[in-house]
Amino acid sequence: MSELTLFLIRVAFLAILWIFVLSAISVIRSDMFGARVPEAARGQGAGAPRPPKQPKPSKRRGSPTHVAVTQGSSAGATASLAQAPILIGRGTDAAIRLEDDYASTRHARIAASGDQWFVEDLGSTNGTYIGSVRITQPTTIAIGTQVRIGKTILELKK
């Protein structure tokens, strides 16, 4: 093999290696600090009028009142659904703070729409599961439905 060919192979290998290292750093950064907010979205929050809030779900007999951690290192933690949407994750701004190595800083959100409750994955690295199915879009949950985040299981309760 000529010296030029060997040199080009070495340069290509180094380039691929650096792409891998930088992508790994990017994933770690987004997991630790959250996703970047586009400049256009930042400007909207300060000056633009906010849309009217959705009315709170009506208190009906048999409707859930709180979300509770049933299994995992944070077992027993609860959050009232009256303060919906409920942010779940490792971050300090989370309503339910998880001490789980597989949870992202801002991992998932539980919110209401009418009389139904939804769980939504917020682009976490390890995913949010209902049973054994990974969710990719907001998914309806009911009382007793198990939502798994890492090694932690949450449920809606009365």
N, C-alpha and C positions, 0 to 999 in steps of 0.2 A: 504494500500500500504506500502511496506517495505521502510525503510530509504534509502537503496541502490537504489531502483527504483526512488524514489523522487529525490535523488541526481543526478542520470544520466539524468533525464528529465531537471533539472535545468541547468546542464552543456551543454546539447544539445541546449536548448533555448538560452543560452548565446553565444554559438558558432554561431548559425544562426543569432543572433542579430549583432554580430561583423562582420560577412560576409556582411550583408546588409550595415552597416556603412562604411566599407572599400570600397565596390563597389560604394557607393554614392560619397565618397571622390575622387575615381578614375575618375568618370565621370566629376565631377566639375573641377578637375585638368586638364584633357585633354581638356575641353572646354575653360579654361582660358589660358593655356600655349601651346596648340597644342599637336598633337600626338608625341610620341617618335620616333626618327629616329634610325633605327638599326645601329650598329657599322659598318657593312659592307658597308652600304650606305654612311656613313660619310667619310670613307676612299676613296671612289670612287671620291668624289667631288674634293679633293685636288690634287691627283697625276694622276688620269686616264685622258686620253684625252677626250675631250668633243665631242659628235657627232655633225656633221655639222648642223647648224640651218636651219630650213625650210625657204624657201623663203617667203617673205611677200606676202600676198594675193594681186593680181593685182587690181588696182583701176578701177573698171568697173562702168559704169553708172547704178545706181539703187542699188549698193552695200552699206551696212551700213558703216558709218564713225565713229560713237561713240555709247556708251551705256549710257543711262540716267536713273536716278531714277525719276519715274513719280509719285509715291505715297509713303507716309511714312514721317518720321521725317527728312530724308535726301533728300527730294524732291528737284530737281534741280541740284543735283550733276551729273557730267558727267566725262567720261574718253574716250580718243581717242583710237580707235581700232588699230591705227598704232603702239601702244605700247603693242600689244597683246603678251602674254596672260595677261588678266586683272584679278587681284585678288580682291575678294569682301569679306568684313567682318568687324569686329570691330577692328582688329589689326592696328598698326601704319604703317605696310608695305603694306596695302591694297591700291589699286588704287582708289577704291570706298569704302570709310570708312562709315559704317552704324552705326547710333546711334539707334540701335534696340535691345531690350533686348532678342529677340529670335534669333539673329544672333550670330554665333560663331566667334572666332578671325580670323580664316582662313576658311570661310564658303564655297565659291564656286569660280570657275574660268571660264572665258569665253576665248576660244581660237579658232584659225582658223585651218582648214585643207583643203587646196585647196581653193575653192570658198565658202565653207560652214563654218558656225560658230557653235560652240558647247558650251553648258554650262555643267559643271561637278560639282557635289557636292563633297566636300573634306572631307567627313566623319563627317559632322556636326551633332549636337545633334537633332535639330528640322527639318532638311531636307530642300531641295530646291524643289520648285514646278513649273511646267509649267501648267498654268491654275489651275486645282484642283488635278493634278496627281503628286505624289512625284516621283522624278527621282532617279534612283539608279546607272545609268551609264551615260557616256557622251551622251547628247541628242542634236540633231540639232535644231537650232532656226533660225528664219528669222526676217526681219524687222517687228516690231509691236507685236511680240510674247511676252506675259507677263511672266516674271520670278519672282516668289514670294519667298522672303526670310523673314520669320517672317511676320511683318506687312508692309514690304517694297516691292514695285513692280518696276522692272527694264524692260527696252525695248531697243532693237537695233533701232537706228535712222539714217536717212541720214544726 
